[in-house]
Amino acid sequence: MNSPLTPTDAPAGSSWEELVTVALLGTERRTLPGTAPGREAPGALLDAAAVQTVRRRAGLRPGRAAARPEPAAEDPRPALPRPAARRLAMLLADRPGTGSGGRRGTAPDLMELLPQWLALANERGFAAPPELLPALLDAARGRTDLRPAALTFAGPRALWLARLNPDWRFALRATPGGGAALPGSGEPERTRQLWQEGLFAERMALLAAIRARDAAAARELLATTWATERAEDRLMFLDSLRTGLSAADELFLEQALADRSRNVRATAAELLSALPSSALAGRMADRAGSCVAVDHTGRGPTIVVEAPHACDAGMERDGVVAKAPAGRGERSWWLGQLVEAAPLATWSRRLGGRTPEEIVALPVADDWQGELHAAWCRAAVRQRDPSWSRAMLGSPSAPEAGGPGAVSLAERAKLLGTLGSAERAEWVAGFIAVHGLSEAFQLLGVCGVPWAGPLGRAVVDALNIARDAGSYPWSFSGVMGLAERCLDPSEAVRLDALTAVPDEPENASPGAGGYWAESFQRLVGTLRLRAAMRLELDGAPMGVVGSGS
């Protein structure tokens, strides 16, 4: 550098703040002391800054060494087989959005297989390989749906890492008590202290843990501070009583009916209505029963309805909301709430000993059928009553395919959720066989994984029919995505014949056959990959990636 000042001659005594000021103003407007304006001024400034930088760095005093972190807790679970560990690394390395445009091609979507892989690994009780924990936590950070399974698989080391990296703090928030060990059943003093002094998340986790092992002890603990809790906290604590709900909770819940918070009163009433022998359920049964009867004066038995004319204080105390939503009549609004909260066993006694199917088949006078049946649907879901759910669903081959009370696919899905997995799959298979796939997406979402044989065959047959119709497969992309995750891998053999490009009929959309072939190739490839994943997790490992390696 052709500067009139060498680094040793530079005005190194200038303060750092002065150097910064000259740099910001520019050497045309201001120069360092002892430096002449002109072409050499910028070089002199840089030389001085270099010298000052070295001095600043050399002059730093070493900080006090921080304490070494405690080692992570040991993970006693067995190690992954090596092939399964390699597969997990591949799944975690895949990133969404790497494809071109909106076309997925024939390659399986590995990130969509990760939840299933984690579920299988957790079923078998494997520990996560330590070297893959950062990638696993990064994946869970970006997808909240992965977090429960990912954190279960990651084990105690995930919490250890989360305390060291702010990007992974979600793991602490998602873990009861922030990852801290909760008091055991033999630590009453520690339990009392945490309940009275802990953060809300810690108290919530403590209550849930005690409720899971001793329902009465959790209820008694909650009662000790109930009167002084905030309304929003009372609501969350009360909701935890759903776990292990029994007749022993009735007295506490009855007292909560007088709570000053409307939301707390409503939750207490809902929980009491789920106890068929509770006093509230009896009161609701009497009220609802007085509104509904069978009239035998006509050509055949008919249900007649006399909705309430007022919502009295007793009804409000028992959870009935007095003010109807916009567009709803008050009397029908009150009736629906009474019928929904009444034990379903009420109706067989009240309506001549008839079965749910016989009750649902009766005509209802004066256009009350929709309101009455919709309330019975909600009651069947709330009380988890499969016999009433079957009656309200009706036959899957019926023209409406939703039964008399199910007025939407969402309600049908809720009713199906009360049935066993096999029965659920059989009903949805029957629905698809008659009505196709266009209306079945929501219903497929409540079916157990992997889909039972009849349901899987119904989906494959419906996809084949849609392909033969000559339309593009894009309108079935949601079902295809579900099939990739839920279809039994053994169905890949039946799908092989559909991976070829078919002869397109004259009225087919241009190129539709090629798109269908591509979709089926991806589906077959995904099913085979899922089968390989299971074998890798089930196989006896020759060598393993250990949890302690």
VEXPA-341036 format. One record per atom (N, C-alpha, C): x, y, z. Coordinates in steps of 0.05 Angstrom, whole numbers, plus 5000, padded with zeros to 4 digits. Layout:
! residues N
XYZ/...
//
This chain:
! residues 549
501749765000/500050005000/501850255000/501250434982/502950674980/501850894998/501950845023/501051035043/503451185054/503151445059/505351595072/505851505100/503951355111/504251265138/504350965138/506350845150/506350555154/504550495178/503850235181/502150165204/503250265230/505850255233/507050345258/506950645261/506850785238/506751085239/503951185241/501951005235/499151095234/498351195261/496451375261/495451485286/493851285301/495351075311/493950855324/492750945351/493651175361/492651265386/489751365384/488851395359/486051485355/484251275367/482151375380/480251195392/478651045370/477450825378/475850665359/473450835350/472250985369/469951155362/470751365342/473151475344/474051675325/474451555297/475551315296/475851175271/473151125258/471251045273/468550995262/467351245252/467751465267/466551725258/467751815231/470351785228/471651865203/470651685180/470351425186/469451245165/466651315156/464951395175/462151455168/461951715153/463551915161/463452175147/464852165120/466951995118/468451985094/470952155096/473152065085/475752215087/475752465071/473852515053/473752765039/472852985057/471252915077/470253115096/471853125121/473152905129/474552905154/476752705153/479152765163/481352585164/482252545192/483852335196/485052285223/487052495230/487452555255/489652745263/492252655253/493752835241/496452775230/496352665202/494052645190/493752545163/492752765145/494252805123/493453015104/491152925087/489253105080/487153035062/488252955035/486852795020/487752724993/487352424988/488652324967/488252054957/489251844977/491251924994/492351735012/490851705038/488951885043/487451885069/485851625074/484551505053/483051255059/484851035068/487251005055/489050795062/490050835091/490551085098/491451135126/489251055146/486751115139/484551035157/484450735161/484750585139/484650295141/486950185157/489350295152/491750215168/491250255198/490250485205/489650545233/487550365245/485550305229/483450125238/484549845243/486349755225/487549485228/489149475254/490749675259/492349675284/490649685308/488549855308/486749875331/485249605335/484549475314/483149215316/484949005330/487448995322/489348805335/489648875364/489849135370/490149215398/487649135415/485349185403/482849125417/482648825423/483348665403/483148375407/485248275427/487748375425/489848285443/489348385471/487848595474/487448705501/485048585516/483648405503/481348285517/482348105540/481048125562/481647945584/479947685581/481147465586/479647215583/477347205603/475047115593/472747095611/472946845629/471346845649/471346615668/470146375654/471446155656/470445915643/467745835654/465845775636/463145685645/463345395655/461445325672/461345045682/460544865659/461744635658/461044435637/458244335643/456644315622/453844205626/453943925636/451943855652/451643585662/451043405638/452043155639/451542975616/448542915614/447642855590/444842785586/444242525600/441642495608/440742255621/441042015602/441541785613/441841545597/439041465586/439141355562/436641255550/436840955550/435240825567/435540525570/434240365547/432940495528/431540345507/433540215488/432639995475/434439865456/435140035432/437339985420/438340135397/436840055372/436840245353/435640185327/437439985311/436139805296/437739655277/439039845256/441339785247/442839965228/441140035203/439839835190/438239915167/436140115173/434840085197/432740275205/433940555210/436340565222/437740815226/438340955200/439340805181/439840925154/437341025141/435140875144/432540965133/431741225146/431941245173/431241495186/432841735176/435441685172/437141905161/436141995134/435241805117/434141875091/431542035094/429841955112/427342095115/427742375125/429642405143/430142675154/431642855134/433142735116/434542895096/432743005075/430442875071/428542975051/427243235060/426843415042/425643675048/423443725029/421143835039/418943895020/419644125002/418344114979/418744334960/421244304942/422444064942/424744034924/424043954896/421543884892/420643804865/420344044847/419943994822/419544224803/416644264798/415844514801/413044594796/411144444815/408744384806/406744254822/406543964817/408243854800/408143574793/409943404811/408843204824/410343054844/412142844832/411442744808/413042524797/412342264810/414142064807/413641794817/415041744843/416741924853/418241874877/416441904902/416641724921/415041754946/415842014961/413942124975/414442354992/415442265019/418042275023/419242155047/418342295072/418042565071/417242705095/414442615105/412742535086/410142445094/410242165106/412442015101/412741755113/414041765141/415141995148/416542025173/414641975197/412142085197/410442035220/409841735224/409541595202/408941305204/411441155214/413841235205/416241115214/416541155244/416041395254/416341455282/414341295299/411841265288/409841105303/410840815306/411840705284/412840425285/415140395305/417040585304/419340575321/418540605350/416540775356/415640805384/414140565393/412640435375/411240185383/413339975392/415639975380/417639775386/419539865408/419240115417/420840205439/423740255434/424440335410/427240395403/428040665413/430740695417/431840955423/432941085398/432841355397/433841495374/436841495373/438141465350/441041495348/441841775355/443741815373/444442085381/445242275359/446642165338/447542345317/445242455299/442842325302/440642415285/438742605301/439242645327/437442805343/437243095333/439443225325/439043505315/437243515290/437543335272/435843335248/432943275256/432543085275/429843015284/428543255297/429943405314/428843635327/428243855307/429943885287/429444085266/426844025251/426443765245/424043685231/421543735249/421743665274/419443715292/418944005297/421044175295/420744465298/419044575276/419444465252/417944565229/415144445225/414644225239/411944095236/410944015263/408844165272/407744105298/406443835300/405443725277/404243465278/406243245284/408743295280/410843095285/411743095315/411243305329/412543345355/411943125375/409443045380/409042845401/410642585395/410442485371/411842235365/414842275364/415742505353/418642555351/419942585379/418542725397/419642765424/419642505440/417542335435/417542075449/419941905439/420441905413/422641755402/425341875411/425542135411/428042265418/428842215447/426942195465/427542125493/428742345508/430142285531/431142485549/433342665537/434742565517/436842725505/435742965490/433242945480/432043175466/431743405485/430943355510/430543565530/433243685537/435343515539/438043615545/438943805523/438543725498/439343895476/437644155475/435044135481/433244365480/434144575500/435344505522/436244705541/438744845531/440044735511/442544865501/442045015475/439844975462/439345105436/436545235436/436445495435/433845625436/431945535413/433045455390/431345365368/429645125375/430444975395/429144725403/427544745429/427144995438/425745025464/422844925463/421744885439/419044775437/418944505451/421144355452/421144095465/420544115495/421644335507/421144375535/418244455540/417144625522/414344715525/412444485521/413144295504/411344075497/411543845518/413443865536/413843645556/412643735582/410943565595/409743645620/411943735640/411443965652/413244065672/415844175660/415844225633/418244325621/420544125622/419943875624/422043665624/422943605652/422043755672/422943685699/421443445709/422743295726/421443055738/419243145757/416843025754/414643085771/414842925797/413643025819/413742875844/412242605841/413242405855/411942145855/409842125876/408441895877/406241865896/407241865925/409841815929/410841815956/412142075964/411642295950/412842555956/410642765961/409042735982/406742915986/407643205990/409843256004/410743526009/411543665984/413043525967/413943635942/411543685923/409643495924/407143535908/405743785917/405343815943/403944055953/405344315945/407944315948/409544555941/409244625912/409544425894/409344475865/406544565858/404444455871/401744535864/401144815873/402344905895/401745175905/403645385893/406045305885/407945505877/408845485848/408145265834/409145215807/407845385786/409045395763/407845525740/405445375731/403745515715/401245375707/401745115692/403745115673/404344875658/405244645676/406844715697/407744515715/405444405732/403644585740/401344495756/399444325739/399044405714/397344245696/398543975692/401143955688/402443695684/402243525709/402543655732/402343505758/399543395761/397543555756/394743465759/394143235741/395043255715/394543045696/395942785704/398442805714/399942565722/398542435746/397642585765/396342475789/393642355781/392242495763/389642395754/389842125740/392042085725/392441835710/392841595729/394141645753/394641425771/392741405794/391441635802/389641635825/387641865821/385341795809/383342005802/382442155826/381942015848/380942145872/382942345884/385542265884/387642445895/387842695878/387542675852/387642915835/385343095841/382942985844/380643145850/380943285877/381943145897/382343265923/384443485922/386543445907/388643655904/387443905891/385843865871/384544095857/382744245876/381344105894/379444225912/380844405932/383344355938/384744515959/385144805950/385244865925/385745135915/383545235896/381445085893/379445145872/378345425876/377745505900/376345765904/378145995897/380745965897/382546185892/383746185864/383045995848/384145975821/382846185802/384246265782/383146435761/381146275744/379146415732/377046275717/378246115694/380146225679/381246075657/382845835666/384045855690/385445625701/383545405711/381345495724/379345305733/378245145710/377845285687/376745145664/378644925654/381244985652/383144785643/383444565663/383544625689/383744415709/381244235709/378944355706/376444195705/376444005681/377444105659/377543945635/379243695638/381243705656/382943475661/381443245674/379143295685/377643085698/376342895678/376442965653/375442775632/376842505634/379442515641/380942265645/379942125670/379041885667/378141735690/375541835702/373941975686/371342085696/369641865707/368541905731/366841695743/364841825762/363041665773/360941765791/362141895815/364641825823/365941945846/366442245842/366442335817/366942615811/364442785812/362142655816/359542805813/359243035833/359942985858/359543195878/361143445871/363743405864/365443635857/364243775832/363343625812/362243755788/359643895794/358043785811/355543915819/356044195831/358144205848/358844455861/359844655839/361244555819/362244725797/359944845781/357644725782/355244835767/354545115778/355345175802/354845445813/357145635809/359145565793/361445725789/360645995777/362246195783/361746465772/362446485743/363946305731/364646305703/362646135687/361546255666/359746105649/361045865635/363545905627/364945685613/365445455632/366145515657/366545305677/363945155682/361745305684/359145175689/358444985665/358945085641/358244925617/359944665616/362544685623/364144445622/363344245644/362644355668/361744175689/359144035681/357344185668/354844055659/355343845637/357243905619/357843705598/358943445611/360743475630/361943245643/359743085658/358043225672/355943085687/353942945668/353443055645/351642925626/352842675614/355542655616/356842405606/356742185627/355642245651/355242045672/352241985673/351441765660/348541705658/347041685685/348541625706/347241595732/347241845749/348342065738/348642315754/345842445757/345742605778/343242755783/342542945760/344643065749/344143245726/343043095702/344142855696/343142695674/340242625679/339542565704/336742505710/334942745706/335942985714/334243225710/333843285681/336043245665/335743295636/333943085624/334042835633/332342625622/329342695627/328842805651/326042875658/325143105640/326843305637/326043535620/325643455591/327643305580/327443225552/325143035548/324742855567/322542665564/319842795564/319543015578/316943155579/316443295552/318443325536/318143465510/317543275487/318043015490/317842825468/316142585476/314242515459/312442285465/311542155439/310341925441/309241785418/306241815418/305141905395/302241945391/301141705376/299141565387/298041325374/295241385362/294441635360/291741695351/291441695321/293641705306/293541715277/293641435265/294441425240/294541165226/296840995237/298841115248/301040965260/302341125281/304041005297/305441155318/307141385306/306941615318/308441845309/309641995334/312142075331/313342235352/312342525351/311442625374/310542895375/312443045394/312843295389/314743455404/313443705414/313843765440/312944015452/315444145464/316644325449/319144445459/318644625483/320744665499/320344845523/319445125515/317845235532/316845515527/318545725541/320345635559/322045815573/324545665582/326645815587/329145705598/329345815626/328645645646/328545735674/331345725686/331545825711/334145835724/335345565728/333745365733/334745095737/336044985711/334845035689/335944955663/338645095658/338745345664/341245495660/343445395678/342745325703/344745225722/345744955712/344144805698/344944535688/346244555660/347044795652/348644825628/347144905603/344544945604/343045035580/343545325575/344445385551/344945665544/342345795535/341546005549/338946125544/338746265518/340746415510/340646585486/341246415461/339446405443/339846255419/341546405399/343146265383/344746395362/342946525341/344046715327/342546855306/341446645286/338946675279/337746505260/336446245271/336746205297/335545975310/333246055328/331145905327/328845955345/329645875373/328646025393/329445965420/328445695429/326045615423/324945365433/326445125421/327045135395/328544915383/331344905394/332545135400/335245155412/335245015440/333245075456/333144955483/332544655481/330844575463/330144295459/332644135452/334244235433/336544095424/338544055447/338844255464/340744225486/339744015507/337144015512/336043815531/336343535520/335643485495/335843215484/338743125482/340643305475/343443235473/344543145500/343643275522/344743215548/343342985562/341042895553/339542685566/340842415560/341042235579/342041965573/340441825551/341741705532/340341585510/338541355518/339241225541/337441015551/334641115558/334441375562/331841505568/329741435547/330541425522/328641425500/327341155496/328740945501/327440675499/325240655520/325740745545/323740735566/321440925559/322141165549/320141365545/318341305520/319541165500/318141125475/317440835470/316340705491/315140445487/317040215485/319440235496/321340015495/322539955468/322340145450/323440105423/326440125423/327739995403/330540015399/331240275385/333840355386/334540605372/333740615343/334140385328/333340375300/330340425297/328740305315/325840335313/324940625320/326340745340/325741015347/326341205324/328641175312/329541345290/327641315266/326541075262/324741025239/322041155242/321241235266/318641345271/318441625258/316141685245/315741955235/315542155258/316342405253/316242615273/314442835262/312542915279/310543105270/311643395270/310343555254/310743855255/313643935249/315043805231/317643885222/319743895245/319443735265/321343725287/323543515283/323243355261/325043135257/328043215256/328643425240/331443505236/332643585263/331243745279/332343835304/332743605324/330743425325/330843205344/333043005336/333142935311/335242745302/338042855304/338343115299/341043235301/341943225331/340043275349/340743265378/341442975386/340042775375/340742495381/343542425370/344242535347/346942495336/349042605355/348642845365/350642965383/350742805409/348442705418/348442545443/349942285439/349642165416/351041905410/354041945410/354942175399/357842235399/358842295427/357342465442/358242535469/358242295487/356242125485/356141895503/357441645492/358641665468/360141445456/358341195455/355941225445/353941005444/353840885416/355140655411/355240545384/352440465373/350640365390/348040285380/346440525369/346640755383/345240985372/346741105348/349441075348/350941175324/350141015299/349840745303/349040585279/346240675270/344440725288/341740805280/341841065266/343441255275/343441525263/345041525236/346941345234/348441325208/346741195186/345140995194/343640855174/345440685156/344240605134/345740435115/347540605097/350040515093/351740675075/350740685046/348940505039/347940505011/345440675008/344440795030/342040965028/342641195009/340541304997/340941524978/342441754990/341841835015/343242055027/345841955039/346041695044/348441565055/349241685082/347441825095/348241955120/346341885143/344341725138/342441675160/340641905164/338641875181/336642075185/337642325199/339642295216/340442535232/343042645224/344642515208/347242615200/346942795176/347043055180/346543245159/349043335145/351343245154/353843325141/355843105144/357943115126/360042915128/361542925154/361843165165/363243195190/361743055213/359143065213/357542925233/357642625229/357642535204/357942245199/360642145209/362742305204/365342225214/365442205244/364142385258/364042375287/362542125297/360342055284/358741815291/360441565286/361841565264/363541325258/365741295279/366641515290/368741505310/367941355335/365341305340/364441165363/364440855358/364840775334/364740495327/367440365328/367640105329/370139965328/371439995301/374039955300/375640005276/374639835252/374039585257/373239405235/370439495224/368639555242/365939645234/366039905219/367740085229/368140345216/369040305187/371040135184/372140095157/370039965138/368539785149/366439645132/364339845123/363540035141/361440225134/362540415112/364940515115/366140695095/366540555069/367340295070/367640145045/365040125030/362840075045/360240075033/359440335021/360140555035/359540825025/360940874998/363540804997/365140844973/364040684950/363340434956/362340254934/359840374920/358240514935/355740624924/356140914914/357641074929/357741364923/360441454913/362441284911/365041364901/366741514921/368841634912/370841754929/370442054934/368842184917/368742474918/367742574946/366042414959/364942504985/366242365009/368142185003/369142005024/371642095039/372842315030/375442395042/375242425072/373242575082/373042615111/372542355126/371042175113/370441925126/372841745128/374541745107/377041595107/378841675129/378741935136/380542035157/380141925184/377741805190/377241695217/377641395218/378541275196/378940985195/381740915205/381940685218/384440595229/386440535207/389040555215/391340515196/392840265205/393540085187/392840095158/389940025153/388840115131/386040065125/385639765124/383339675134/382539395132/382239315103/382439055098/382338955071/379939045054/377439025064/375139115048/375239415041/376239575060/376339865055/378539925034/380839795037/383039835018/382139754990/380839524988/379939444961/377839634950/376039734967/374039934957/375440184946/377540274960/378940524951/380340464924/381740244922/383140174898/381140144874/378940014879/376939974858/375840244849/375340424868/374240684861/376240854846/378740834853/380840974838/381040864810/380740604807/380840484780/378540574763/376240594775/373840694760/374240984752/375341144770/375941424763/377941454741/379941274740/381941274719/380641204692/378940994693/377640914668/375641124657/374741304675/372941514666/374341724649/377041724649/378541904631/379042174642/378442234668/378942494679/381742514690/382642754696/385242784709/385142684738/387442594749/387442484776/387642704798/387842954789/388443164809/386143194829/383643154821/381443184840/381442954861/383042754857/383242534876/385942534890/387342764889/390042764901/389942734931/387842834944/387642804973/387342504980/385642364965/385242074971/387841924965/389142004943/391741874936/393741904959/393842154970/395642204992/395042035016/392342005022/391541835044/392341545039/391841455014/392441175007/395441115010/397141305004/400041265007/400741215036/399241345054/399841315083/398341095096/395941025086/394040855101/393540585088/393940565062/393340305048/395240095058/394239845062/395939635070/398039575049/400639555056/402639515035/402239265018/400739075028/400138835012/398538894987/397239124987/395639204963/397339274939/399939304943/401739384921/401539184898/401138924904/400938724883/398538774866/396238854877/393838904861/394139154844/395839344853/396139594840/398139584817/399739374815/401839364794/400639394766/398339274762/397039284735/396239574728/395939744748/395040024742/397240214738/399740124739/402040304736/402740354706/401540194688/402040234660/400240454649/401040584628/399440794615/397140664600/394640714607/392340584594/391740704567/390340554551/389240664526/387040864533/387241104523/385341314530/382941304513/380541314524/378041324508/377941594494/376141604474/375941844458/375242094474/373642064494/372742304509/374542354534/376842224535/378642264558/380142534556/380842644579/382442884579/385242824568/386343004553/388942954540/391142894561/392442674558/394642594575/393842494602/391242454607/390342364634/391442094641/391641914621/392641644627/395441644637/397141824626/399941834635/400041944664/398342134670/398342244698/397442034717/395341874709/394441664727/396641454731/397941374710/400141174713/402241274732/402941534729/404941644747/404041644776/401441704781/400441704808/400441424820/399741224804/399740954814/402540844818/404440934801/407240854805/408340964832/407541214837/408441334863/407141184886/404541114883/403140974905/404340694910/404940554888/406140284891/408940314904/410540504895/413140544906/413040614936/411040774943/410840854972/410040614989/408140444978/407340204993/409640014998/411239984977/413539804980/415639924999/415940184999/417740305017/416740275046/414140295050/413040255077/413439965086/413139775068/413639495075/416639455083/418439585068/421239565075/421839695102/420539915108/420940045134/420239865157/418039725154/417139545175/419039315179/420039205156/421938985158/424539075171/425439315165/427839415177/427639445207/425239535216/424839565244/424339305259/423339105244/422838845257/425138655255/426938705236/429038505231/431038495254/432238255258/434338225278/436838355267/437938555281/440238705270/442838555273/444538565251/447238455253/449038655268/448538905264/450039115278/448139345284/448639495304/446739695312/448139965316/446440175313/447340445321/446240485349/447940465368/446940455396/446240725407/444540705428/443840955442/446041055459/448040875463/450340965479/452840995463/452640955436/455040975420/455541265412/
//
